[in-house]
Amino acid sequence: MTILQNKRGEYGKQIVLSLSRNLTENYGRGWSEKNLRHCLYIVAAFPDFEIVSTLSRQLS
């Protein structure tokens, strides 16, 4: 993964999975590990929040 430059500790392998479980528990469906990984890829591709915000408005 570009964000982490393929460097992470052993604990890092479970961060997205753990976050997915916590978000799903607190906010319901839609926070799968796969969806969160897609979010990470989007942030890596479009690091400027204004671009993402503009795109999301145009797509919705």
N, C-alpha and C positions, 0 to 999 in steps of 0.2 A: 504494500500500500504506500502510495506516494507520501502521504502525510507523515507517516512514521519512518519513512526511508528504509523500510523493511528491518528496522531495529526496534526490538521491544524485549522487555523482560518476560519471563515465563508467566507472570501474573497478567501481563497485557493481553494474552490470548483470550482471557475470560471477561475483559472489560465490557465489550459490546454486548455479549450475551447477558451479563449481569445487569447492565443498563436496560436492555430490552425487557427483562423480567420485571425490574422495578417500575419502569414506565407503564407497562401493561397492567401491573397490579394497581397502580395509582390512577391511571387515566383510561384504561380499557384497551380495546383492540387497536391495531394499526402501528404498533411499535415493535414489530418483529426484528430479529437480528438482521435479516435480509434488508428490511426497509432502512434500518439505521446505517447499514453499510452503504446503501445507495446515497443516503444523506451525506456521508463522509466523502464519497466520490464527487458529489455535486459541489461541496465546499472546496474540495481540492481543485476542481475545474473552474469554479467561479468564486474566488476568494473575496471579491468585492460584494458586500451585502446589497448595495444598490442595484447591481445587475440582477441578482437573484430575485430581489423584491419586484423589480420591473417585469422580469420574465413571468413570475408567478401571477401577477395581476393580468398579464396578457393571456395567459393560459387558462385562467379560471373564468 
